Structure formats: C-alpha cells, structure tokens
C-alpha cells in the first residue's frame, strides 16, 4: 500500500462573527466560531476543545445539502483544508481519503493507480464525507449509493479520540451513512474498481415510450435515468454502458461539450428559469423546446466525465426513494398532480434514477431495490405547494426522503420507514450521549 503525505498542518485560529450558508441558500447560520483544521490531529483538538466547553460541533464540507444537516450554531468545522489522498493500494483497490476531499478531485487522485469509484451521482461538488453521510447516489439497478463503497472510516469522538471502523466492523454499516450524528469523519476508505470508460447514449423521447418500456431498460442497462419535463410529453433519457479502460474513447468535441453542458444547460437554462419566475406562462413553451433539444448524442469517455455534470443554476430539491416496484404508480401520480394543478409552472425537469438494495442502516435503499424521484424548483421560486403535494404522494408509495434534500418528516415518521432506525438511535446514545454532534435538523429526524 502506498502512503501519500497529505497537505501539511497549516493551523488557522478560530474565526468569530462569520456566517455560513449552504449552496442552495436554504440555510444560513452564524456560529460562535468557525475552525479550519488542516490535519486529523488539529481536527481532534478542535472537537475535544469544543466538547470541553459544552459546545455543539458540526462539520461542513461543500455545503451541498439542502437541509440543515450541517448547520452549526456553536462550532463549525470547515473541512476545506482537510483534503487529499492518505493511502492507495492498487492491488486491492482500497483508497483512503481525507474527509473534506471533493468528489471532483477524486478522479485525479485515483488516476496514477488506474482506479475509479464504481458509481457517482450527477453532481461532484460535495465532499466525500458529506456525500456518504447523507446518502448521495447515482443510478443503476445493480449499483448501490456512495455509502456502499465505504469499507473503512475514522470517526473523531467527543473526547477527540479516533474510532477506527475497518471493513467487517459491525458498526460500519451504521457509520458509513451516519448523518454526522456519530462523530466527525476524518478519513474515508473506499473500495474502488479498475478505471473504466462509459458509453453514453442520450436521447429525447416520447414519455409514453419511455414509461412503457421502463422495466426492460432499467434491467438491461448498466446505468439508466430519465428526466421528464413537466407540461410536456417528452423525456430526456441517458443510458450508460461500462467499457474496459482499454476501449477506444470517443469523447465529445470540446466545442460541442461546451455548447451543450455549459452554454445551454447552465447559461441559457439560468436565463429561462429567471424569466419563468417572472412570467410563469412562458414555462410550458420553454420546456417543450428544451425537451426536444436535449439528447441526440453518443460519446465514450472516462467514467467520471460521463457520470457527472457541471450544474451552476441554483435550485431547491426534494427527492424520495420508493420501492422499485412502486415507481410506475408513483410517477403516474406525479404526472397527474401536475395535470391537476394548471397554475403550477415547473421549469426544472423531474429526475428518475435507480439503486440496488443495500445494508446501510439509514440508507434510503436499505433492504429494498429502489427508485428515486427528484423534483426541483428554481431557487427564487416558492416550492411549498409543489413539494408538499409531491411528498404526500411519495409517502403513500412507501417513500423515504433523501437525508440531504428538503423534506418535512420527523423521528416518529422516519422510525416507521427504517427497520434499523431504533438501533441507530441507541448507537448514537452510546457514542454521543451528550449530543455534542447534534443540531436542530438531527433533533428533528432522530429525536432530541
């Protein structure tokens, strides 16, 4: 195993009077102090010092959760300096990263070892610790979320001690998706795979065609997802096929990639969203143009360049996980909701993805093959009515909310939806009896 020297410990004193907000601008807080540890040792000292003062401690990575899961009223630990590769073993594919490492940096760190993460979501701005702790996932009926790639963790406990959880530790399935409630993650060990390419086929299709053949497409594809544009009968589909790294690449030409993924998907889309928030009547027509324009391209590139997209248009999001067999009924119900509310003008497409069942205690896919439906609103629009109706529909279909995205559920409702919920809460009592790592969001979803 090759050990890599992370960034040196550049100490920075506590910062007072500075506010923090998440990417979506749904959470803003002014902690008593913000600390920026640059090593695991300085992270340990920061946690122990805050706990000794009776202060609550939360870690923040990229702030890409839409909920208050990282909100820190007392001490916020900014992990932006705690980035880099700790060790890598090309033989086993095991890679250990510092907790604040951003997902978009991981492919570069893995490249010298010809390794890759098995699956990724469509956004890579998050920190690795934040992504696994909140249940970030990609798509693919045979693949789990990012937390299923975790085969080891180092947690910092209230007294500043290190709790190492290697593969096989009975607590790892709880801590790998721990919501930040069991300690501050210092290091994450991932089970990676040999580097691979993806062949992407992107199409604009009739929604009825997509829905009618959905079961076969999800089963046959390595990774399949689709986006429905509300107020239209069209969907954009994306089918990714895994290929060996030795396969001939056929990436998009730079100009085509810039036009599609930067100019159209960000610059133009931002302008149409802003215009639609002022003149809602234009949204259906814009959606029809967008639905027809997207798709119609095929390319083969490194897995990370195909899985992820650069999204700069700010939005708010709610996502629910339903048993995979309930997806057709749940999606039909959503279409009906939009049809029954003609005053809604939804500019963002609805995203539908899949994941395999897993054993992570608080995973949205725990114990069941899962489909995800995500709804969005432009950040300057009020999502309240749309999100509330969607949430009620998903709950009626056995839905579980994404931990890092907006939802209204509390501990009582969530306990009914997770078989191991009570066991997780008891573990929390053992590891953090004084609730050093709690905040208002965790008090709501786990109990005070």
C-alpha positions in Angstrom: 0.0 0.0 0.0 1.4 3.4 -0.9 1.1 6.1 1.7 0.7 9.7 0.5 1.6 12.7 2.6 -1.5 14.9 2.8 -1.3 18.7 3.0 0.8 20.0 5.9 -1.0 21.1 9.0 -1.4 24.8 8.4 -3.0 26.0 11.6 -5.7 28.7 11.5 -7.2 30.2 14.6 -10.9 30.3 15.3 -12.9 32.8 13.2 -15.6 34.6 15.0 -18.5 36.6 13.7 -18.6 35.0 10.2 -21.8 33.5 8.8 -22.1 30.3 6.9 -24.7 29.3 4.3 -25.3 26.3 2.2 -25.2 26.2 -1.6 -28.9 26.4 -2.1 -29.2 29.4 0.3 -31.8 27.5 2.3 -29.7 27.5 5.5 -27.8 30.4 7.0 -26.2 30.4 10.4 -23.6 32.5 12.4 -21.7 30.0 14.6 -20.0 31.1 17.7 -16.8 30.3 15.9 -15.5 28.6 12.7 -12.4 26.5 12.8 -10.5 25.2 9.8 -8.4 22.2 10.8 -5.7 21.2 8.3 -4.8 17.8 9.8 -6.6 15.0 11.6 -4.7 15.9 14.8 -6.0 19.5 14.6 -9.5 18.2 13.9 -9.2 16.1 17.1 -8.1 19.1 19.1 -11.0 21.2 17.8 -13.6 18.6 18.7 -12.2 17.9 22.1 -11.9 21.6 22.9 -15.5 22.4 21.9 -16.9 19.5 23.8 -15.0 20.5 26.9 -16.7 23.9 26.7 -20.1 22.3 26.3 -20.5 23.4 22.7 -22.1 21.5 19.9 -19.9 20.7 16.9 -20.8 20.2 13.2 -18.6 19.6 10.2 -19.2 21.3 6.8 -17.8 20.1 3.5 -19.1 21.8 0.4 -22.5 22.8 1.9 -24.4 21.0 -0.9 -27.2 19.6 1.3 -30.5 21.4 1.0 -31.4 20.6 4.6 -29.9 22.0 7.8 -27.9 18.8 8.4 -24.6 20.7 8.6 -26.0 23.7 10.4 -23.7 24.6 13.3 -24.9 27.1 15.9 -21.9 26.7 18.1 -18.7 25.4 16.4 -18.5 24.8 12.7 -15.6 22.8 11.5 -14.8 23.8 7.9 -13.1 20.8 6.3 -11.9 22.6 3.2 -8.3 22.1 4.2 -8.7 18.5 5.1 -8.3 17.2 1.6 -6.2 14.7 -0.2 -5.1 11.1 -0.6 -3.9 9.3 2.6 -3.1 5.9 1.0 -3.9 3.8 -2.1 -3.5 0.1 -2.8 -3.8 -0.7 -6.5 -3.8 -4.4 -5.6 -6.9 -4.3 -3.5 -8.4 -1.1 -4.9 -8.6 0.3 -1.4 -8.2 4.1 -1.2 -8.3 6.3 1.9 -9.2 10.0 1.5 -9.3 12.8 4.0 -12.9 13.7 4.8 -13.1 17.1 3.1 -11.8 15.8 -0.3 -14.2 17.0 -3.0 -15.6 14.4 -5.3 -14.5 16.2 -8.4 -10.9 15.9 -7.2 -11.1 12.1 -6.6 -10.6 11.0 -10.3 -7.3 13.0 -10.5 -6.1 11.4 -7.2 -7.0 7.9 -8.4 -5.6 8.2 -12.0 -2.0 7.2 -11.1 -3.3 4.0 -9.7 -5.7 3.2 -12.6 -8.7 3.2 -10.3 -12.1 4.7 -10.2 -15.1 4.9 -8.0 -17.7 2.3 -9.1 -20.6 4.8 -9.4 -21.2 8.5 -9.0 -24.1 10.9 -8.8 -24.6 13.6 -11.4 -23.0 16.3 -9.2 -19.5 16.1 -7.9 -19.1 19.3 -5.8 -19.7 17.5 -2.5 -17.0 16.4 -0.1 -16.6 12.7 0.2 -17.6 12.7 3.9 -20.7 14.7 3.2 -21.7 12.7 0.2 -21.6 9.3 2.0 -23.1 10.7 5.2 -26.3 12.0 3.5 -26.9 9.1 1.1 -25.7 10.6 -2.2 -26.3 8.1 -5.0 -26.1 7.8 -8.7 -28.2 5.4 -10.9 -28.0 1.8 -11.9 -30.2 -1.0 -10.7 -27.1 -3.1 -9.9 -25.2 -0.5 -8.0 -25.6 1.0 -4.5 -25.2 4.5 -3.4 -21.8 6.0 -2.5 -22.0 4.8 1.1 -21.9 1.2 -0.1 -18.4 1.9 -1.5 -17.2 2.7 2.1 -15.1 -0.1 3.5 -13.5 1.8 6.4 -13.9 5.0 8.4 -12.1 7.0 11.1 -14.5 8.9 13.3 -13.5 11.6 15.8 -15.4 11.2 19.1 -16.5 13.8 21.6 -13.2 13.5 23.6 -11.1 13.9 20.4 -10.3 10.2 20.2 -10.1 8.2 17.0 -12.7 5.5 16.4 -11.5 3.3 13.5 -14.1 1.2 11.8 -12.5 -1.2 9.3 -14.3 -3.5 6.9 -16.3 -6.1 8.8 -16.8 -3.9 11.9 -20.5 -4.3 12.9 -20.8 -0.5 13.3 -19.6 0.3 9.8 -23.0 -0.1 8.1 -24.3 2.5 10.6 -21.5 5.0 10.4 -21.0 4.9 6.6 -24.3 6.7 6.3 -24.4 8.3 9.7 -25.8 11.8 9.1 -22.9 13.3 11.1 -24.6 12.0 14.3 -22.0 9.5 15.4 -18.9 11.6 15.2 -16.9 13.8 12.8 -15.5 11.8 9.9 -11.8 12.3 9.5 -10.9 9.6 6.9 -12.9 7.5 4.4 -11.7 4.3 2.8 -13.4 3.4 -0.4 -13.5 0.1 -2.3 -12.6 1.3 -5.8 -12.5 -0.6 -9.1 -10.2 -0.6 -12.1 -10.6 2.5 -14.2 -13.3 2.2 -16.9 -15.0 4.1 -19.7 -18.7 4.7 -20.2 -20.5 4.8 -23.5 -23.3 7.4 -23.1 -26.4 7.4 -25.3 -28.6 10.4 -24.7 -32.0 10.7 -26.4 -35.1 12.9 -26.5 -38.0 10.6 -26.5 -41.7 10.4 -26.1 -42.5 10.0 -22.4 -45.1 7.3 -23.1 -42.4 5.3 -25.0 -40.0 5.6 -22.0 -42.6 4.6 -19.4 -44.0 1.6 -21.4 -40.5 0.0 -21.7 -39.1 1.2 -18.4 -38.7 -2.2 -16.7 -36.6 -3.7 -19.5 -34.4 -0.6 -20.0 -33.6 -0.4 -16.3 -32.7 -4.1 -16.1 -30.7 -4.2 -19.3 -28.6 -1.1 -18.9 -25.7 -0.7 -16.5 -26.9 2.8 -15.7 -30.2 4.3 -16.8 -32.0 7.5 -15.9 -34.5 9.9 -17.4 -35.7 13.4 -17.0 -39.3 14.4 -17.6 -40.1 18.0 -18.5 -43.4 18.9 -16.8 -46.1 20.3 -19.0 -44.7 18.2 -21.9 -44.9 14.6 -23.1 -41.2 14.4 -23.6 -38.3 12.9 -21.6 -34.5 13.0 -21.9 -33.0 9.6 -21.4 -29.4 8.7 -20.6 -28.1 5.1 -20.9 -24.5 4.4 -19.8 -22.7 1.2 -20.7 -19.5 0.3 -18.9 -16.5 -0.5 -21.0 -12.9 -1.6 -20.2 -10.3 1.2 -19.9 -8.6 -0.2 -23.0 -11.6 0.6 -25.2 -11.2 3.4 -27.7 -12.5 6.6 -26.3 -14.8 8.9 -28.4 -15.3 12.0 -26.2 -17.5 14.9 -27.2 -15.6 17.5 -29.2 -14.7 20.4 -26.9 -17.0 22.9 -28.6 -20.0 20.6 -28.6 -19.4 19.8 -24.9 -19.2 23.5 -24.1 -22.3 24.4 -26.0 -24.4 21.5 -24.6 -23.1 21.4 -21.0 -22.2 25.0 -20.3 -24.0 27.3 -22.7 -27.3 25.5 -23.0 -27.5 23.6 -19.7 -26.3 26.4 -17.5 -26.2 29.9 -19.1 -29.3 29.6 -21.2 -31.2 27.5 -18.7 -30.4 30.0 -15.9 -31.9 32.8 -18.1 -35.0 30.9 -18.9 -35.6 29.9 -15.2 -35.2 33.6 -14.2 -37.6 34.7 -16.9 -40.1 31.9 -16.0 -40.1 33.1 -12.4 -41.2 36.5 -13.6 -43.5 35.3 -16.4 -44.7 31.8 -15.5 -46.9 31.5 -18.6 -43.8 31.0 -20.7 -42.6 27.9 -18.9 -44.5 25.2 -20.8 -43.3 26.5 -24.1 -39.7 26.7 -22.9 -39.9 23.2 -21.6 -41.2 21.9 -24.9 -38.2 23.5 -26.7 -35.7 22.2 -24.1 -37.2 18.6 -24.1 -36.9 18.5 -27.9 -33.4 19.9 -27.9 -31.7 17.7 -25.3 -30.4 14.3 -26.3 -29.3 13.1 -29.7 -25.7 12.4 -28.8 -23.4 9.5 -28.2 -19.9 9.5 -26.8 -17.4 7.4 -24.8 -15.2 8.9 -22.1 -13.7 8.4 -18.7 -16.4 7.3 -16.2 -16.2 10.4 -14.1 -16.7 12.7 -17.1 -19.8 10.8 -18.1 -21.4 10.3 -14.7 -21.2 13.9 -13.6 -22.3 17.3 -14.9 -21.4 20.9 -14.0 -24.5 22.5 -12.7 -24.4 26.1 -11.8 -28.1 27.1 -11.8 -29.1 27.4 -8.2 -32.2 25.4 -7.2 -34.1 23.7 -4.3 -34.7 20.0 -4.4 -36.8 17.3 -2.8 -36.1 13.6 -3.5 -37.9 10.5 -2.4 -36.9 6.8 -2.6 -39.7 4.3 -3.3 -39.6 0.6 -3.7 -38.6 0.0 -7.3 -41.8 -1.9 -8.0 -43.8 1.2 -6.9 -42.1 3.5 -9.4 -44.7 3.3 -12.2 -47.6 4.1 -9.9 -45.7 6.9 -8.1 -44.5 8.5 -11.3 -48.0 8.3 -12.8 -49.3 10.0 -9.7 -46.8 12.8 -10.1 -47.9 13.4 -13.7 -51.4 13.6 -12.5 -50.6 16.0 -9.8 -49.0 18.4 -12.3 -52.0 18.0 -14.7 -54.5 18.7 -11.8 -52.7 21.9 -10.9 -52.5 24.0 -14.1 -51.4 27.1 -12.1 -48.1 25.3 -11.4 -45.3 26.3 -13.8 -42.4 23.9 -13.2 -39.3 24.9 -15.2 -37.0 22.2 -13.8 -37.2 18.6 -15.1 -38.1 15.7 -12.8 -35.2 13.2 -12.4 -35.8 9.5 -12.1 -33.0 7.1 -11.1 -32.5 3.6 -9.6 -30.2 1.8 -7.0 -29.7 -1.7 -5.7 -30.7 -2.7 -2.1 -28.0 -2.3 0.5 -27.3 -2.9 4.2 -26.6 0.7 5.4 -28.8 1.2 8.4 -30.2 4.6 7.3 -29.8 4.2 3.6 -32.9 5.1 1.5 -32.2 1.7 -0.3 -31.8 -0.3 2.9 -33.3 -3.8 2.3 -35.0 -3.0 -1.0 -34.3 -2.3 -4.6 -35.1 1.4 -5.0 -36.2 4.0 -7.5 -35.7 7.7 -6.9 -37.9 10.6 -8.0 -36.5 14.1 -7.5 -38.3 17.4 -8.0 -36.8 20.8 -8.2 -37.7 24.5 -8.2 -35.6 27.4 -9.2 -34.2 29.0 -6.0 -36.1 32.2 -6.5 -39.5 30.4 -6.7 -41.6 29.1 -3.8 -41.5 25.3 -3.8 -44.0 24.9 -1.0 -47.2 23.7 -2.6 -45.4 21.6 -5.2 -43.1 19.9 -2.7 -45.9 19.3 -0.1 -48.1 17.6 -2.7 -45.2 15.5 -4.0 -44.1 14.5 -0.5 -47.6 13.3 0.4 -47.7 11.2 -2.8 -44.3 9.6 -2.2 -45.2 8.8 1.4 -48.3 7.0 0.2 -46.0 4.9 -2.1 -43.6 3.8 0.8 -41.2 6.7 0.2 -38.1 7.6 2.2 -36.7 11.1 1.9 -33.2 11.8 0.9 -31.4 13.0 4.0 -29.7 15.9 2.3 -32.7 17.2 0.5 -35.8 19.0 1.6 -38.5 17.1 3.5 -40.8 17.6 6.5 -40.5 14.2 8.3 -39.6 13.8 12.0 -38.2 11.0 14.0 -41.6 9.2 14.6 -42.4 9.0 10.9 -38.9 8.0 9.9 -38.8 5.3 12.5 -41.7 3.6 10.7 -39.8 3.6 7.5 -36.4 2.3 8.6 -36.2 -1.2 10.2 -32.9 -0.3 11.9 -33.8 3.2 13.0 -34.1 2.4 16.7 -30.8 0.5 16.6 -29.1 3.6 15.1 -30.6 5.9 17.8 -29.3 3.6 20.5 -25.8 3.6 18.9 -26.0 7.4 18.9 -26.8 7.3 22.6 -23.7 5.2 23.2 -21.3 7.2 21.1 -22.6 10.7 21.7 -24.6 10.7 24.9 -24.2 14.4 25.5 -25.2 15.3 21.9 -22.0 17.1 21.0 -22.7 16.4 17.3 -26.4 17.4 17.2 -28.2 20.3 15.7 -31.9 21.3 15.0 -32.1 19.0 12.0 -30.8 16.0 13.8 -33.0 16.7 16.7 -36.0 16.6 14.3 -35.1 13.5 12.4 -33.5 11.4 15.1 -35.1 12.8 18.2 -33.6 15.2 20.8 
